[in-house]
Amino acid sequence: MLAADNTMKKLFLIVLIPMMLLALGTSLKKPEDTRKNLSGYVPKTGFVPNAATAIKIAEAVWFPIYGKSIYTKKPYKVSLKNNIWIVEGSIPANHVGGVPYIEIQKTDARILKVMHSK
């Protein structure tokens, strides 16, 4: 009975130790390595390559916040500065009020700032 117990212990250690080392090795992996594998496809021109795309994103973000009144703030003014799209509404002459404003990162489409002027 003792020999069988020793054999089981040895077998357990032979299997357990490599599994523990493998688990330890994968847990020590650098975060950068993981991010590289998860980055996926990134277009050369960025996820927001042009003004038309920036406007569509702006409207998609503004609508739930400000409602359909954003469409009365057309035409939108769009500019690209330091890889950041800036989209803002305009006010017709003789009208009072503010306009929606948004900053969108060209490369990854992150929303950097959203506001409405008064």
C-alpha positions in Angstrom: 0.0 0.0 0.0 2.9 2.3 0.8 4.5 1.8 -2.6 1.2 2.7 -4.3 0.9 5.9 -2.3 4.5 6.9 -3.2 3.8 6.2 -6.8 0.7 8.4 -6.7 2.6 11.2 -5.1 5.4 11.1 -7.7 2.9 11.0 -10.5 1.0 13.9 -8.9 4.2 15.9 -8.6 5.3 15.1 -12.2 1.9 16.4 -13.5 1.4 19.2 -11.0 4.7 20.9 -11.1 4.8 21.4 -14.9 1.2 22.7 -14.8 2.1 25.2 -12.1 5.1 26.4 -14.0 3.0 26.8 -17.2 0.4 28.8 -15.3 3.1 31.0 -13.7 4.7 31.6 -17.0 1.5 32.8 -18.7 0.6 35.0 -15.7 4.0 36.8 -16.0 3.3 37.8 -19.5 3.6 41.6 -20.1 0.4 43.6 -20.6 1.9 45.0 -23.9 2.1 41.5 -25.3 -1.6 40.9 -24.6 -2.6 44.2 -26.1 -0.7 43.5 -29.3 -2.6 40.3 -29.8 -6.0 42.0 -29.1 -5.4 45.1 -31.3 -6.9 43.6 -34.4 -7.2 45.5 -37.6 -6.5 49.2 -37.7 -7.0 51.1 -41.0 -4.0 53.1 -42.2 -6.1 56.3 -42.4 -7.6 55.6 -39.0 -11.2 54.7 -38.0 -12.4 58.2 -38.8 -10.8 58.8 -42.2 -12.9 61.8 -43.3 -15.3 64.6 -42.3 -18.4 62.6 -43.4 -17.5 59.8 -41.0 -16.8 62.3 -38.2 -20.3 63.9 -38.7 -22.0 60.5 -38.6 -20.2 59.7 -35.3 -21.0 63.1 -33.9 -24.7 62.8 -34.7 -24.8 59.3 -33.2 -23.3 60.6 -29.9 -25.3 63.9 -29.8 -28.7 62.4 -30.6 -29.2 60.5 -27.3 -27.9 63.5 -25.4 -29.6 66.5 -27.1 -32.3 64.9 -29.2 -33.5 65.8 -32.7 -32.7 69.5 -32.2 -29.1 68.7 -33.3 -30.4 68.5 -36.9 -31.4 72.1 -36.7 -27.8 73.1 -36.1 -26.7 72.3 -39.6 -24.5 72.8 -41.5 -21.9 71.4 -39.2 -18.4 72.9 -39.1 -15.8 70.2 -39.4 -12.0 70.5 -39.0 -9.1 68.2 -38.3 -6.4 69.4 -35.9 -3.6 67.2 -34.6 -5.5 64.0 -35.7 -8.6 65.1 -33.8 -11.8 65.8 -35.7 -13.7 68.8 -34.3 -17.4 68.9 -35.3 -19.7 71.7 -34.1 -23.1 72.9 -35.1 -23.9 76.3 -36.5 -26.6 78.8 -35.6 -28.6 80.5 -38.4 -28.7 84.3 -38.3 -31.2 85.9 -35.9 -31.4 82.7 -33.8 -30.5 82.4 -30.1 -28.9 79.4 -28.4 -25.9 77.2 -28.5 -24.5 74.5 -30.6 -23.3 70.9 -30.0 -19.6 70.3 -30.1 -17.5 67.1 -30.2 -13.9 66.1 -30.5 -13.2 62.6 -32.0 -9.8 60.9 -32.2 -9.1 60.1 -35.9 -7.0 57.0 -35.3 -9.3 55.1 -32.9 -12.6 57.0 -32.9 -12.4 57.8 -29.2 -14.7 60.6 -28.1 -12.5 63.1 -26.3 -15.0 65.8 -25.5 -18.7 66.5 -25.9 -20.5 69.7 -24.9 -23.2 72.2 -25.9 -22.5 75.9 -25.9 -25.1 78.4 -24.6 
